Amino acid sequence: MRAAKFLRGIFTSGAQSLTEGSIPLLLTRYAIPFMGANFLQALYGAADMIIVGQFTDAAGLSAVSIGSQFIFMINSVVIGLATGGSIMIGHSFGGGREKDISETIGTMLSLFIMMSVAITLFLPFFTDSIVTLLGTPQEAFSSAKGYIMINTIGISTMFAYNALSAIFRGFGDSTSPLIFVAVACIANVLGDMALVGALGMGAEGAALATVLAQGLSAFLSVVYAKRADYRFDFKLSSLRIKAERLKRLLRVGLPMAIQFSLTSISFMFIMATVSKMGGVTASAAVGITSKINGFTMLPPVSFSGAISGMVAQNIGAGKPKRARRTLYVGAAISLAFGAATFVGLFFFPQSVIRIFTPDVGLIAATALYLRSFSLDCILVCFVFCLNGFFNGCGKTAFTMANNVFSAFAVRVPATWLLSGIRGASLFSVGFAAPLASLQSIIFSILYLKSGRWKKK
């Protein structure tokens, strides 16, 4: 009975206050649906790689790997702005400011509509240049171009899903995004099996399946949100940009958008560097590691998001001490997951890689990169939780500066230097990510001790 009651508490949708009660219990209840949604989203992305890997060759995997890196860069901008909106909603909800909530939602949705229309209209004209700039191997060029083109045309579905998820999470509801990403995941897998497996459409089929699945999820999210009490009626007349709300949305969300997108760009530089070093096999190895990494980072990413939402409400309610305790609890829990993940990937990498490809050479290459990269599983537990804390406090400019520095002053140069050493292998290149995370942790701890995160 107690277990059933606990599960009902975890998976209850709707707005909830996170400013009172047990921090470990509330944070876990908020983080578990968050983790479930992130797991399904990672599975959603990995499904393309897995299914394409079973029905095509290394060139097809390379096309999806490179194309998805670019689409993730755009998605990073959306996630950054959406997270900014979620933090603003959390601050207003924690402080009981109903009008601010409605104006924030209307402003965010209006901004996203304009951005998605602009991207859909203009970005397809630059697809060739983008694919070339990414250092795409010639064998994968055509498929990578098609993958990016189809995702770009359907980009509005990605904007819609992220906006609705941000609204739900701002109200302390992490269950609804889980439900709707589950719908998208199932639809995407079915679409991949039909378009990639049955019809042989390759990378382009995977892209089309993604767009259709996102569209279905976004539609159902809107239907649900209109019926539930999220302080917004979702009428066209309410889609207005309020100057003050837009200014704050950009001030809070834009640093995260810049941070996420530039971090994504740094990984594209890494992909291009590795492609020149080892060709299509090396780029496919990095792509597979990226998808595996999407699963291994689930606990720290989920607790980062949960910490951000919980801290935002507590900062809005004037409870900074409770906000700081939330950081410590979240970091401790995610570290336990990170240590276990490191052990599994360092000692048994091949067992995971075989899920993505049966190619023996590709499995060996990926295992080399994954072993050194796996050290990051421990370090990112601190990186993400500290980022979530500072973001929840509204100090997104610091997290942007710290993570951009980490990406371009450490990760990218380290990759270039390590790949250029005589006799370098994917194993040596994999150490670039842990080095970047270590620098980020040091800067974050110094900022935490300074107490500047308490200032409004």
Phi, psi and omega in degrees: 000317180295320179297318179296319180295319179297316180296321177297323178295324180290313189260033174268123180274170181105167183293143175211145178278139179244020185262355180225151175103183183294125180295310179302318181292312181296317182295319178294317178299323181283325185282327185297311174297326176300315180294321177298317179294318179294323177299313181294326179292322176294319177296322177304312179286322182291333181302321177300313181295316183296310184290318177297322179295330180279333186250354177229201181244195180298329179295319177295318177296319178297321180297314179293320180299310182290315180297319181291331176297318180291317179297324177295328177298316177294317180299329179297321177297315180297314181298320180299311179293321179295320178295323175300317177296320179296319178296317179298318178297319179298317177300313182292321179293319178295328180267000177072031182258090187295318183296320179298323180298309182299316181293324179295315180297313180299319179293315182296314180297319179296317179298318181293323178298313181295319181294317182294322178296316180297316180295316181298323184282322192253328187295326180303334180290345184248013185299315180302315181296321181295313181297321178294316181298330181283000178068035183293129175302147185301325181296333184255001189300308184297316181292321178296320177298314180296320180299313181293318182300311183295317179295324180294317180297325180261025187295336182299330180293325178291319177300315184297315181298315182293324178295315181293320179297321179296321179296312181301313185289331176298332178269009181080014181258100178260358182278319181301315176301326177299315181297316186283330175286333175296319177299315181296320181297313179298314180297322181293316179298315178298319179295318178298316180298322181284311188278321181272312183286303186283317185265351176066036183275355175063218183299323180296322177295322177297320179295316180296319178299321179296313181297315181295320180293318178296322179297317179297315180298317180296318179300312181294327178297317179295317179301315180293314184297327179292331182272337182267170184266086177245028172060025179209137185268352178058030174269153181301325181294341181268353179277081181231145177268119175266125187304315182293320178293320179296318179300315181288323178300317179290324181294322181272316187274326184297318176303321178290322178297316178296315180301309182296317183290318180292324175297319177296320178297322179299322178290331175291324174298318178298317179300316180295320179296315181292324179299320178291330182286318187225010176072206187294327179294317180295317180293323177293323179297316178294323179295318178295317177300321179298319179290319176297319179300328178299329177276318183294333180273003183303310180300308180296322178295318181293316179289331174298313178295319179293318177299315180302313181294317182290319178296319181302314180295321182286325174293319177297330180270003179074041182232071183293326180295319178294324178298317181292322177297327177299320178300312184296318180296314181296319180295320181296317181292315182292330179296323178300318177294317184298319180295317180295320180295317179303314181301315181296315184283329181286320185265334184228052185293324185299325183297330179276319185296327182298340177297329186267331183204146174268356183293116185297317180296319180291323177298316181296317180295317180294322180298322177301311182292320186292327183298313180285323180297331186296341175302332181293340180300327179279314186292323183291343175301319178283320181301308185291319181293320176295318177299316179299320179297309182295323177296318178297330177282352183089006182268055184287337179295323178292313181298325177297308183300316182295314184285327176292319176299316179301319183289310190263343177260345181235299190296309182294310178299321180297319178298315181297315181292315182293325180286339182270352178293141181299129181079016182296148178228176177297334178297315180291323180296329182296343180284350182298319182295311177300324178297319179294320179296321180298316177299318181298319180297316181300313180296321181294319180296319177298319180291321178298316181292334181291337180077006183289344178292343181282340185285138180285000000 
